[in-house]
Amino acid sequence: MSTESGEPKREYVGFIQIAGQPEIQLRLMASSPSEATAMVVEQYGEGHVISVWNEEDARRPR
C-alpha cells in the first residue's frame, strides 16, 4: 500500500490521553509520524497528549 506521493504506509502505534478519560491505545497506517499524529488530531481534536511511533524505527540504534 502506498500514498499518492509514493511513500509506503507503515503501521504506527501509540496512545492519546484525554483529560478525565482512560488512555486510548492507537494503531494506524500512515506514511510518517507527522501524518499519523495529524490523523489522531483530526479524529480526537487538539489539546491532548498524543504519542505515536513505528515499532521498527523504535528498535533501530540511535
SULKA-V623796 format. One record per residue. RES is the residue in three letters. OMEGA is omega as a letter, one per 30 degrees, with the letter a starting at -180 (none if undefined). Layout:
res	omega
RES	OMEGA
RES	OMEGA
//
This chain:
res	omega
MET	l
SER	l
THR	l
GLU	a
SER	l
GLY	l
GLU	a
PRO	l
LYS	l
ARG	l
GLU	l
TYR	l
VAL	l
GLY	a
PHE	l
ILE	l
GLN	l
ILE	a
ALA	l
GLY	l
GLN	l
PRO	l
GLU	l
ILE	l
GLN	a
LEU	l
ARG	a
LEU	l
MET	a
ALA	a
SER	l
SER	l
PRO	a
SER	l
GLU	l
ALA	l
THR	l
ALA	l
MET	l
VAL	l
VAL	l
GLU	a
GLN	a
TYR	a
GLY	a
GLU	l
GLY	l
HIS	l
VAL	a
ILE	l
SER	l
VAL	l
TRP	l
ASN	a
GLU	l
GLU	l
ASP	a
ALA	a
ARG	a
ARG	l
PRO	a
ARG	none
//
